[in-house]
Amino acid sequence: MLDSAGSVAFFRSPWPELMRNAGIEVVEALKVNLMRVFLRRMDLRQHRKMIMIDNYIAYTGSMNMVDPRYFKQDAGVGQWIDLMARMEGPIATAMGIIYSCDWEIETGKRILPPPPDVNIMPFEQASGHTIHTIASGPGFPEDLIHQALLTAAYSAREYLIMTTPYFVPSDDLLHAICTAAQRGVDVSIILPRKNDSMLVGWASRAFFTELLAAGVKIYQFEGGLLHTKSVLVDGELSLVGTVNLDMRSLWLNFEITLAIDDKGFGADLAAVQDDYISRSRLLDARLWLKRPLWQRVAERLFLLLQPVAVKTSPTEVKQVVTMDMDLNNRLTEDETLEQAYDIFLELAADNLDPADVLLFNLQFEERGGAELFDPAEDWQEHVDFDLNPDFFAEVVIGLADSEDGEINDVFARILLCREKDHKLCHIIWRE
């Protein structure tokens, strides 16, 4: 079972047919196509990585079924660095149940694994360690992995080491991490210096100042794209699996994490993390605070673009834009802010509703900036307009506290960009 969006090239190749002809069941999970857009959410992804063998051996971790030496080498990030955990015993049955749920969702067939061998149970119980399987995603209890991460951070007494390729935490998780450092816990976060996603790379930087101020050590891995997702607390509690420390993994995707309470496993994970740190550069807080102002603005803009469970509200857009425009008051020229804005526009076509971009443009002009683009011409080159009517209404409501001229300006710009459904827009505008 493979995620549709993540395996586009595979499903377009001859391999699926060859495998099915050989007797292998190949399932395309969460199919992405226009016909299904009205039947299910299109932003959900099957992000679990699991292998189960004979109901006794199980693997999970961060590695996709690709050769890391060749995966996304055009991104210029080097070889992908991953971690996989191998387990034996009843834990394989627990993971098999999760897999069975996913399989039934996609195929309608139930393939529950058999109960674990009763002869194994006494040995597992006598070993003195425990392993918990934590799953997240639609159909599973909400917030489980997020709560496990919060518990791990708040329970740390000596040290806390977190490894993730994408770091855009929730407010609660960010607070838990900073609080741990402030009460004397040695907190380290290991991130890749180069990221395959420019958007996430910039958004992650928006949290560095607060983390450094709290005493958190930030290591930037230089040996490739560090894709491992792991947490180690005091050398005893380990969390390993598929969850990135970002909003998409915490709230949207189908994910799996193992919570392992075992000093032996903790020692092994610590050795791996020490190796990562040896190939990383510690971020200097003093140099970080001296970074150019345009980078600070870009960080805030990219943070706003992060894909989360709901669309960014117009009010939030206004707040962030106003905040960033205030920084412009300290500049002698507009070029610095425009540099950050240009970077933002490069990715906006794929990640932001057109109405948001129009609102950004309006706010920038209100603060004295020049017109950055003509929405009736330049923007139409980048995106096929299909403005969501409900979101359009939200934009109008969000600007209700503005002067009528400003609202009319936004409305007129949206109409300029649309070649159809003008009647629908007018109905919404009237309402």
Beta strands, then each sheet from edge to edge (+ up, - down):
strand 1: 2-3
strand 2: 28-29
strand 3: 50-53
strand 4: 57-61
strand 5: 80-81
strand 6: 84-88
strand 7: 130-136
strand 8: 159-163
strand 9: 167-168
strand 10: 186-192
strand 11: 217-221
strand 12: 225-226
strand 13: 230-233
strand 14: 237-241
strand 15: 245-246
strand 16: 255-261
strand 17: 280-282
sheet 1: 1+ 2+
sheet 2: 3+ 4- 6+
sheet 3: 5+ 12+
sheet 4: 7+ 16- 14+ 13- 8+ 10+ 11+ 17-
sheet 5: 9+ 15+
end
